[in-house]
């Protein structure tokens, strides 16, 4: 399997992507968006994703994007949109009508937001899709990158809540209703959203009730959407092995891949 690493799609240091070429191409492509709360994360940690989908016949792209606090909202989402345009106009060999979006954690949020514009099939692993409602329900939570160390918290839900508020606040700059609405996919649902499969663990960083609210509202727009609940408390890449078979089957179906 051939790789092409650190290919620039923009002028910024983080505006680079890695590509994984299949030995036996099926003609379709997958774009994987890493997580990290918009404050950290790097494509290099997800080489297994590139290898797995390339071995299944897909051309795989793993773009990086600008991170907060150096670059706040909407920098990350703008970078993904820019990458998708660049990729479509590139010399890479793939069917431009057969591209799937896959994202973990806020990468899933970004992938869904991109699908709201493009209509491309999308799979999310622990996408966070209910920012505005969550912030409204948690006014007293203190934001902390490491609440165990900074605030002396020991209860896992309290630690998750502190980090949740921290990364949203860091990316947005503040928690005004206008910014929360702008970043929240729930507020931008239309009939453009592509076929969607959302994975989320029972009790994890990304609250499951928010995922169900997104499902309900997407269904009101008559979208093709499903939620697969993962047993346990793992978040996003924690349950990769569990989610991969269903994710691959989803893309094979919606991108018209045959054995």
C-alpha positions, -999 to +999 in steps of 0.1 A: +000+000+000+013+034-010+011+065+011+015+102+004+021+122+036+020+159+046+005+170+013-003+208+015-039+218+007-034+253+020-006+277+032-009+270+069+014+246+088-016+224+098-033+226+064-018+193+053-033+158+046-021+122+044-033+099+017-035+061+016-038+044-018-055+010-022-037-017-041-070-026-057-091+006-060-129+005-059-131+040-072-145+056-041-128+078-014-131+082+023-122+114+042-115+109+079-116+139+103-097+135+136-110+145+169-094+163+199-119+190+209-106+214+182-076+220+205-054+190+198-051+158+176-032+150+145-037+128+115-006+108+122-024+091+151-050+077+127-028+058+103-047+026+111-078+042+097-060+050+065-047+015+062-079-002+070-100+016+044-073+015+018-071-023+023-109-023+016-103-005-017-108+031-008-086+061-015-083+075+020-076+111+030-067+123+065-066+161+066-053+181+096-069+215+103-061+246+123-066+243+161-077+266+189-069+287+207-045+299+180-073+296+154-108+297+167-142+290+152-149+286+123-112+279+113-114+241+116-146+238+097-134+262+070-103+241+066-124+209+061-145+227+035-113+240+018-098+206+018-129+190+002-128+216-026-091+211-030-095+173-031-123+174-056-101+196-079-070+175-074-054+150-097-062+121-074-080+093-091-114+086-076-151+091-085-161+126-073-197+113-068-186+086-044-170+102-014-178+093+022-171+114+053-160+098+086-152+116+118-144+109+154-156+131+183-156+168+171-143+153+138-177+137+136-193+170+143-173+185+114-181+156+091-218+160+097-216+198+092-198+192+059-225+167+049-251+193+056-236+213+028-226+185+004-251+157+010-223+131+011-227+100+032-214+104+067-205+082+097-197+098+131-181+081+161-192+101+192-200+133+173-211+162+196-243+177+181-261+194+209-238+222+221-264+249+227-288+227+248-259+212+268-245+246+278-279+259+288-284+229+310-249+232+327-245+268+337-225+261+368-199+238+353-164+252+355-144+247+324-111+228+328-087+210+305-079+186+333-105+189+360-089+162+381-057+182+384-071+218+382-104+215+402-097+184+423-127+166+407-128+128+409-162+118+396-159+110+359-191+127+347-180+159+364-145+156+348-162+151+314-185+181+319-155+204+327-136+193+297-167+195+274-172+232+284-135+239+281-130+228+246-162+244+234-152+277+251-117+275+237-128+269+202-156+295+202-139+321+223-171+326+243-204+308+249-228+333+234-260+318+220-250+331+185-217+312+185-232+280+200-259+280+174-234+286+146-213+256+156-242+233+164-252+209+135-286+205+152-294+241+142-285+237+106-305+206+096-320+206+062-330+181+036-294+183+022-279+160+050-266+129+034-272+093+046-260+093+082-249+067+107-240+078+142-222+057+168-223+067+204-215+049+237-241+045+264-223+067+290-195+088+276-182+123+270-207+129+242-241+127+258-264+101+242-296+122+247-282+149+224-276+123+197-312+111+200-324+147+197-304+151+166-319+118+152-354+130+159-349+163+143-331+148+112-360+124+109-384+153+108-365+164+076-371+128+063-333+121+063-318+086+061-303+084+095-295+057+121-279+057+156-260+027+168-255+026+206-222+012+217-223-005+251-200+011+277-183+044+282-157+045+254-155+077+234-149+078+196-117+060+188-120+039+220-145+017+202-130+016+167-130-022+165-167-023+174-177+004+149-155-005+119-175-034+104-208-014+104-190+017+092-174-002+063-207-018+054-224+016+054-199+031+030-199+000+008-236+004+004-239+041+000-208+045-022-219+015-043-190-007-037-194-043-047-171-073-039 
